[in-house]
Amino acid sequence: MTAVRASQTATEMLDAAIADYLGVNDTDYRCIDILDQDGPMTAGALAQRARLSPAAITTLLDRLEQRGLARRVRDDVDRRRVLVEVTPRLRAMAAELYGTPEQAAAGLAGYTEKELELLIDFMRGSVAFQEEMMRRPDELAATRAPRG
């Protein structure tokens, strides 16, 4: 658990440094990351995924559009629907900040394919565990008497 916690801290510190470089706050950065990982989605889906209110996501998207990091586009399938996606500008900046896929692969060259499969399985299990744990505060809050 110590190694996992240290990895999480290092990831959070890297995320904070990149958010600072991009001129965005941590929540803005997290939403950019969600969009980059999951692809275009509606503002409502992003709000739900990021655990933000619809009003907060609207303000956040306005900031990201103003910085040229995300944009709202019409859905090609359902023209009534608007999707949010990261911009080519953001993708270019990400390549500068994170390096190329070849550079990332070089950092993993010391592992066998079997070891990499184990690491991927571990990371997926860790994500599933954390997603399950995210439900716990909501469940606990629902069982408590209202304050006041």
C-alpha positions as CSV (number, residue, x, y, z in Angstrom):
1,M,0.0,0.0,0.0
2,T,2.9,2.3,0.7
3,A,4.1,2.0,-2.9
4,V,0.6,2.6,-4.3
5,R,0.1,5.7,-2.1
6,A,3.5,7.0,-3.2
7,S,2.5,6.5,-6.8
8,Q,-0.8,8.3,-6.3
9,T,1.0,11.2,-4.7
10,A,3.5,11.4,-7.5
11,T,0.7,11.3,-10.0
12,E,-1.2,14.1,-8.2
13,M,2.0,16.2,-8.1
14,L,2.6,15.7,-11.8
15,D,-1.1,16.6,-12.5
16,A,-0.8,19.8,-10.4
17,A,2.4,20.8,-12.2
18,I,0.8,20.3,-15.7
19,A,-2.4,22.0,-14.6
20,D,-0.3,25.0,-13.5
21,Y,1.5,25.0,-16.8
22,L,-1.8,25.0,-18.7
23,G,-3.2,27.7,-16.4
24,V,-6.1,25.7,-15.1
25,N,-7.2,24.5,-11.7
26,D,-7.2,20.9,-10.5
27,T,-10.9,20.3,-11.3
28,D,-10.5,21.8,-14.8
29,Y,-7.4,19.5,-15.4
30,R,-9.3,16.4,-14.2
31,C,-12.1,17.1,-16.6
32,I,-9.6,17.6,-19.5
33,D,-8.1,14.2,-18.5
34,I,-11.6,12.5,-18.4
35,L,-12.3,13.9,-21.9
36,D,-8.9,12.8,-23.2
37,Q,-9.4,9.3,-21.8
38,D,-13.0,8.7,-22.7
39,G,-13.5,10.9,-25.8
40,P,-16.2,13.3,-26.6
41,M,-19.2,13.3,-24.3
42,T,-22.1,15.6,-23.3
43,A,-21.6,18.2,-20.7
44,G,-24.1,16.3,-18.5
45,A,-22.1,13.0,-18.8
46,L,-18.9,14.9,-18.0
47,A,-20.5,16.5,-14.9
48,Q,-21.6,13.1,-13.7
49,R,-18.2,11.5,-14.3
50,A,-16.4,14.4,-12.6
51,R,-19.0,14.6,-9.8
52,L,-19.9,18.2,-10.5
53,S,-23.2,20.0,-10.8
54,P,-24.5,21.1,-14.2
55,A,-23.9,24.7,-13.3
56,A,-20.3,24.1,-12.3
57,I,-19.6,22.1,-15.5
58,T,-21.0,25.0,-17.6
59,T,-18.7,27.5,-16.0
60,L,-15.8,25.0,-16.2
61,L,-16.4,24.4,-19.9
62,D,-16.5,28.2,-20.6
63,R,-13.1,28.5,-19.0
64,L,-11.6,25.6,-21.0
65,E,-13.0,26.9,-24.2
66,Q,-11.6,30.4,-23.5
67,R,-8.2,28.8,-23.0
68,G,-8.5,26.8,-26.2
69,L,-8.3,23.5,-24.4
70,A,-11.8,22.1,-25.0
71,R,-14.6,22.8,-27.3
72,R,-18.3,22.2,-27.7
73,V,-19.3,20.5,-31.0
74,R,-22.5,19.3,-32.6
75,D,-22.9,15.5,-32.5
76,D,-22.6,14.2,-36.1
77,V,-25.2,11.5,-35.4
78,D,-27.8,13.6,-33.5
79,R,-27.4,17.2,-34.5
80,R,-29.5,18.4,-31.5
81,R,-26.9,17.1,-29.1
82,V,-23.7,18.9,-28.2
83,L,-20.6,17.1,-27.2
84,V,-17.5,18.3,-25.5
85,E,-14.0,17.3,-26.7
86,V,-10.4,18.3,-26.2
87,T,-8.8,20.5,-28.9
88,P,-5.9,19.8,-31.2
89,R,-4.1,22.5,-29.3
90,L,-4.4,20.6,-26.1
91,R,-3.2,17.4,-27.8
92,A,-0.1,19.2,-29.1
93,M,0.6,20.6,-25.6
94,A,0.2,17.1,-24.1
95,A,2.7,15.7,-26.6
96,E,5.2,18.3,-25.4
97,L,4.5,17.7,-21.7
98,Y,4.3,13.9,-21.6
99,G,6.5,13.0,-24.5
100,T,5.9,10.6,-27.3
101,P,4.4,7.0,-27.0
102,E,7.9,5.8,-28.0
103,Q,9.5,7.6,-25.0
104,A,6.9,6.1,-22.7
105,A,7.6,2.6,-24.2
106,A,11.3,3.1,-23.6
107,G,10.6,3.7,-19.9
108,L,8.9,0.3,-19.7
109,A,11.5,-1.6,-21.8
110,G,12.9,-3.4,-18.7
111,Y,9.7,-5.3,-18.2
112,T,8.7,-8.5,-19.9
113,E,5.3,-8.7,-21.7
114,K,4.0,-10.9,-18.9
115,E,5.1,-8.4,-16.2
116,L,3.4,-5.6,-18.1
117,E,0.2,-7.6,-18.3
118,L,0.4,-8.1,-14.6
119,L,0.9,-4.4,-14.0
120,I,-2.0,-3.5,-16.3
121,D,-4.2,-6.0,-14.5
122,F,-3.2,-4.5,-11.1
123,M,-3.9,-1.0,-12.3
124,R,-7.4,-2.0,-13.7
125,G,-8.1,-3.7,-10.3
126,S,-7.0,-0.6,-8.5
127,V,-9.3,1.6,-10.6
128,A,-12.2,-0.7,-10.0
129,F,-11.5,-0.7,-6.2
130,Q,-11.3,3.1,-6.1
131,E,-14.5,3.5,-8.1
132,E,-16.3,1.2,-5.7
133,M,-14.9,3.2,-2.8
134,M,-16.2,6.5,-4.3
135,R,-19.7,5.2,-3.6
136,R,-19.0,4.8,0.1
137,P,-19.3,8.5,1.1
138,D,-22.6,8.8,-0.8
139,E,-23.9,5.7,0.9
140,L,-22.8,6.9,4.4
141,A,-24.3,10.4,3.8
142,A,-27.6,8.8,2.8
143,T,-27.9,6.9,6.1
144,R,-27.1,9.9,8.3
145,A,-29.7,12.2,9.7
146,P,-29.8,15.6,8.1
147,R,-27.7,18.2,9.9
148,G,-29.3,21.3,11.3
